[in-house]
Amino acid sequence: MKKNIVSVFFILPFISVFAQAQTFKLIGVGQDYEEPLYSGEAILIGQYSRNYEDYTVMGIENPVCFNLSLKQLKAAPSPVSANFCFKNSREAHKILNLPINGKKGCLYEGNAKIKIKNFSLYSSIDPSVLDITYLVSASEVSKPKITCD
């Protein structure tokens, strides 16, 4: 019996840390667009992408983005959406081993397990707009597949 009690007390802190890391809390709305802002962290598995064309998404120049399959999305905590970009795209290049200046007109894609922090839900205002989050870290990063026009 003592062994079981000790095991429960040993495992509980890990369960609560994992549960906390996978939740988001609504903390307000953005100043410019009044998009819902969430605080929290999550670990996700999916596909990163970077299109080496000059473009801007919600004020982020040449962003690195991430996509979840329908199966992955079902496992993700709310409000995480299927497609989002990283506010800290410069850091995301380094974290995902992407070149800052890739081949013009080429798409770099790969798979990774990532940890994100906070979430701006722009798609709740306009479904055609991508949501924004911060990339904290990545593991199991595959070498990018490069497709050019």
FENZI-V277325 format. One record per backbone hydrogen bond with DSSP energy under -1.0 kcal/mol. NH is the residue of the N-H (numbers start at 1). CO is the residue of the C=O. If there is no record, write none. Layout:
((NH;CO) (NH;CO))
This chain:
((5;1) (6;2) (7;3) (8;4) (9;5) (10;6) (11;7) (12;8) (15;11) (16;12) (17;13) (18;14) (19;15) (20;16) (21;17) (23;20) (25;39) (27;37) (30;35) (37;28) (38;119) (39;25) (42;116) (44;114) (46;112) (47;67) (48;110) (49;65) (50;108) (52;106) (53;51) (57;60) (60;57) (62;55) (65;49) (66;84) (67;47) (68;82) (73;69) (74;70) (80;77) (84;66) (85;131) (86;64) (87;133) (92;88) (93;89) (94;90) (95;91) (96;92) (97;94) (98;93) (105;52) (106;103) (107;147) (108;50) (109;145) (110;48) (112;46) (113;139) (114;44) (115;137) (116;42) (117;134) (118;40) (119;38) (120;132) (121;36) (122;120) (124;121) (125;122) (126;122) (129;126) (131;83) (132;120) (133;85) (134;117) (136;115) (137;115) (139;113) (142;111) (145;109) (147;107) (149;105))
